[in-house]
């Protein structure tokens, strides 16, 4: 495991915890710019990293009585076919379009964070 990967994970987790944004906001650009992954592989890696975190989070929240199991099963069941659809789409679209779409998402997230800070 490289020091760059460890640093990316640490920074992504810290920013996600402090600002309430998904760690992918930092994780994906870090994988692209620090580790040299292409955009599609970086996004796939980020999504895969969510799985253990979500499982642990679901378990922990179930101990507090905060888990809505039926809703979780529905979301999980729908995630599989839509992930497969996402693979088909990402393989059909030029990588540059994926990069630009991700950049647009990051701008949208940044604007949302700024708006919530201005309101407070």
ChimeraX attribute file (.defattr): number of C-alpha atoms within 10 A of each C-alpha:
attribute: neighborCount
match mode: 1-to-1
recipient: residues
	/A:1	5
	/A:2	7
	/A:3	8
	/A:4	13
	/A:5	14
	/A:6	11
	/A:7	14
	/A:8	20
	/A:9	18
	/A:10	15
	/A:11	15
	/A:12	21
	/A:13	18
	/A:14	14
	/A:15	15
	/A:16	17
	/A:17	12
	/A:18	9
	/A:19	10
	/A:20	11
	/A:21	16
	/A:22	16
	/A:23	22
	/A:24	22
	/A:25	19
	/A:26	21
	/A:27	25
	/A:28	25
	/A:29	20
	/A:30	21
	/A:31	23
	/A:32	16
	/A:33	12
	/A:34	13
	/A:35	14
	/A:36	12
	/A:37	16
	/A:38	15
	/A:39	19
	/A:40	17
	/A:41	14
	/A:42	21
	/A:43	20
	/A:44	12
	/A:45	16
	/A:46	19
	/A:47	13
	/A:48	11
	/A:49	15
	/A:50	13
	/A:51	11
	/A:52	10
	/A:53	11
	/A:54	11
	/A:55	11
	/A:56	11
	/A:57	12
	/A:58	16
	/A:59	14
	/A:60	13
	/A:61	13
	/A:62	13
	/A:63	9
	/A:64	8
	/A:65	9
	/A:66	11
	/A:67	15
	/A:68	11
	/A:69	11
	/A:70	9
	/A:71	10
	/A:72	12
	/A:73	11
	/A:74	10
	/A:75	11
	/A:76	11
	/A:77	11
	/A:78	11
	/A:79	12
	/A:80	11
	/A:81	11
	/A:82	11
	/A:83	11
	/A:84	11
	/A:85	12
	/A:86	12
	/A:87	13
	/A:88	11
	/A:89	12
	/A:90	14
	/A:91	11
	/A:92	9
	/A:93	10
	/A:94	10
	/A:95	14
	/A:96	10
	/A:97	11
	/A:98	16
	/A:99	14
	/A:100	11
	/A:101	12
	/A:102	17
	/A:103	14
	/A:104	12
	/A:105	13
	/A:106	15
	/A:107	12
	/A:108	12
	/A:109	15
	/A:110	14
	/A:111	12
	/A:112	12
	/A:113	14
	/A:114	11
	/A:115	11
	/A:116	10
	/A:117	9
	/A:118	8
	/A:119	6
	/A:120	5
